[in-house]
Amino acid sequence: TFKGSDKQIQENQPYATKILELNQKIRSIQHGETKGDINKMKKEIERLEREAPHQNNGKRIVRDMSKPGPQSHIHIIVSRKDASNRYSLSPGSKYKATVVEMNGKLVKRGFDRDLFYTNAEKTFDTMFSYKRNYVESYKARKTYLKDPKLYFLTITRLPTNQKAIAFNLLQKTGVNTTLLSMPTNKFQLTLKAINTLKKGIGKAIESGSIGI
């Protein structure tokens, strides 16, 4: 559904505000508190509804309205314990992605999250001929959490066209990329700069719904 942070909602907001004000005036007139031409106000509301820049099936897009097109997502569910109920299958467990002998047979246990995400990205990109930018990759997200400075430096060292795409993607999520626009040979991130960028990048990663 559409949320308050979506471009469509933000650009429709001036129209929504005027419509709300007119509806309040109409209610005030109906209650005898003020005087005015209700029909004229209703026509003005109809005009604002039509002229709002973002529409969906002929209706002004508002918060909580369903977005058009497929909106599917996937949940991967992994059991907390293995079949013997002895070993944790958590991605952070010490038993992660190991092989043990069980009932005379070698059995894989655990869940290798890194391998899962890497293979999922490769499969998606191949299937849909998608050219994934560095900032969209699982590797980049892990680098950001472990070494933010390396993450930012890597972005500045991308080929020109890839760096432009990276900046555009980050800006769409509200990240201020001014600091990243400095020439690479002069790029020195202070602690304050890192914290400023981390705040924005963190929100961007959260919005991607990818847990690490």
C-alpha positions in Angstrom: 0.0 0.0 0.0 1.0 3.6 -0.4 2.8 5.2 2.6 3.4 8.7 3.6 7.0 8.5 2.4 6.0 7.6 -1.2 6.5 10.3 -3.9 2.9 10.0 -5.0 1.6 10.8 -1.5 3.9 13.7 -1.0 3.2 15.3 -4.3 -0.6 14.8 -3.8 -0.4 16.3 -0.3 -1.1 20.0 -1.2 -4.3 18.8 -2.9 -5.2 16.6 0.0 -4.7 19.5 2.4 -7.0 21.8 0.4 -9.7 19.1 0.1 -9.5 18.5 3.9 -10.0 22.2 4.5 -13.0 22.4 2.2 -14.6 19.4 3.8 -14.1 21.0 7.2 -15.8 24.2 5.9 -18.7 22.3 4.5 -19.3 20.5 7.9 -19.1 23.9 9.6 -21.8 25.3 7.3 -24.0 22.2 7.7 -23.8 22.7 11.5 -24.8 26.3 11.1 -21.5 27.6 12.5 -20.6 29.6 9.4 -22.1 30.5 6.0 -21.0 29.6 2.5 -21.8 28.0 -0.8 -21.6 24.3 -0.3 -22.2 23.4 -3.9 -19.3 25.6 -5.0 -17.0 24.0 -2.5 -18.0 20.5 -3.6 -17.2 21.4 -7.2 -13.8 22.7 -6.1 -13.2 19.4 -4.3 -14.1 17.5 -7.5 -11.6 19.7 -9.4 -8.8 19.1 -6.9 -9.5 15.3 -7.0 -9.2 15.3 -10.8 -6.1 17.5 -10.9 -4.1 15.7 -8.3 -0.9 14.6 -10.2 -1.0 11.0 -9.1 -4.1 8.9 -9.8 -4.9 5.2 -9.6 -7.9 3.9 -11.6 -9.3 7.5 -11.8 -8.9 8.2 -8.1 -6.5 10.4 -6.3 -3.8 8.2 -4.6 -4.0 8.4 -0.8 -2.3 6.7 2.1 -3.1 2.9 2.5 -4.5 2.7 -1.0 -3.3 -0.6 -2.7 -0.5 -0.1 -5.2 -1.2 -1.3 -8.7 0.4 -4.4 -10.1 1.9 -7.5 -8.4 3.1 -6.7 -4.8 4.3 -10.1 -3.9 7.1 -10.9 -1.5 8.6 -14.1 -0.2 9.1 -15.5 3.3 11.8 -18.2 3.7 10.9 -20.2 6.8 13.6 -22.4 8.4 13.0 -24.7 11.4 14.6 -23.5 14.6 16.1 -26.9 15.3 17.2 -29.9 13.1 15.3 -33.2 13.0 17.0 -34.5 16.1 16.0 -31.3 18.0 19.6 -31.0 19.1 21.2 -28.5 16.8 20.1 -24.9 16.2 19.5 -23.9 12.5 19.9 -20.2 13.2 22.0 -18.4 10.6 24.1 -17.1 13.5 24.5 -20.5 15.2 27.9 -22.2 15.6 26.3 -25.2 13.7 25.8 -23.1 10.6 26.2 -25.0 7.3 28.1 -28.0 8.6 28.0 -31.7 7.8 27.5 -34.3 10.6 26.9 -38.0 10.7 23.4 -39.0 11.8 22.1 -42.5 11.8 25.1 -43.6 9.8 24.6 -41.0 7.1 26.2 -37.6 6.4 23.6 -34.9 6.8 23.9 -31.2 6.1 22.7 -29.0 8.9 22.3 -25.3 9.5 21.5 -22.5 7.1 24.2 -20.6 5.2 22.6 -17.2 4.9 25.5 -15.7 2.9 25.3 -18.4 0.3 21.6 -18.2 0.2 21.6 -14.4 -0.5 24.4 -14.7 -3.0 22.7 -17.5 -5.0 19.3 -15.7 -4.8 20.8 -12.5 -6.3 22.6 -14.5 -9.1 19.4 -16.4 -9.9 17.2 -13.3 -10.0 19.7 -11.3 -12.0 20.1 -14.1 -14.6 16.4 -14.8 -14.8 15.4 -11.1 -15.3 18.6 -9.9 -17.0 18.9 -7.4 -14.1 22.1 -5.4 -13.8 22.5 -5.1 -10.1 24.4 -2.0 -8.8 26.9 -2.3 -5.9 24.6 -0.6 -3.4 21.9 -3.1 -4.1 24.0 -6.1 -3.4 24.1 -8.2 -0.3 27.9 -7.9 -0.2 27.6 -4.1 0.0 25.1 -4.3 2.9 27.5 -6.6 4.8 30.4 -4.3 4.1 28.4 -1.3 5.3 27.8 -3.0 8.6 31.3 -4.2 9.1 33.3 -1.3 7.7 31.3 1.8 6.8 34.3 3.7 5.5 35.2 0.9 3.1 31.6 0.9 1.9 31.6 4.6 1.1 35.1 4.5 -0.5 34.0 1.5 -2.7 31.1 3.6 -4.0 33.4 6.5 -4.9 35.7 4.1 -6.8 33.0 2.6 -9.0 33.1 3.2 -12.7 31.5 6.6 -13.6 28.2 5.2 -14.9 27.9 2.7 -12.0 28.7 5.5 -9.4 26.0 7.7 -11.0 23.5 4.9 -10.6 24.6 4.3 -7.0 24.2 7.9 -6.1 20.7 8.0 -7.7 19.6 4.9 -5.8 20.8 6.3 -2.5 19.2 9.7 -3.1 15.9 8.1 -3.8 16.0 6.6 -0.3 16.7 10.1 1.2 20.5 9.7 1.6 22.5 13.0 1.3 25.3 12.0 -1.1 27.0 15.4 -1.0 30.0 14.0 0.9 30.3 11.1 -1.6 30.6 13.6 -4.4 34.1 14.7 -3.4 37.1 13.6 -5.6 38.3 10.2 -4.6 41.9 11.3 -4.0 40.6 13.9 -1.5 37.9 11.7 0.0 38.6 11.6 3.8 35.6 10.7 5.9 35.5 12.2 9.4 33.7 10.5 12.2 30.8 13.0 11.9 30.5 12.4 8.2 30.4 8.7 8.6 27.7 8.9 11.2 25.7 11.3 9.0 25.9 8.9 6.0 25.3 5.8 8.2 22.0 7.2 9.4 20.7 7.6 5.9 22.2 4.3 4.6 20.7 2.5 7.5 17.2 3.7 6.6 17.8 2.7 3.0 18.9 -0.8 4.0 15.9 -1.2 6.3 13.6 -0.1 3.5 15.0 -2.9 1.4 13.7 -5.4 3.9 16.9 -7.4 3.8 18.1 -8.7 7.2 21.7 -9.3 7.7 
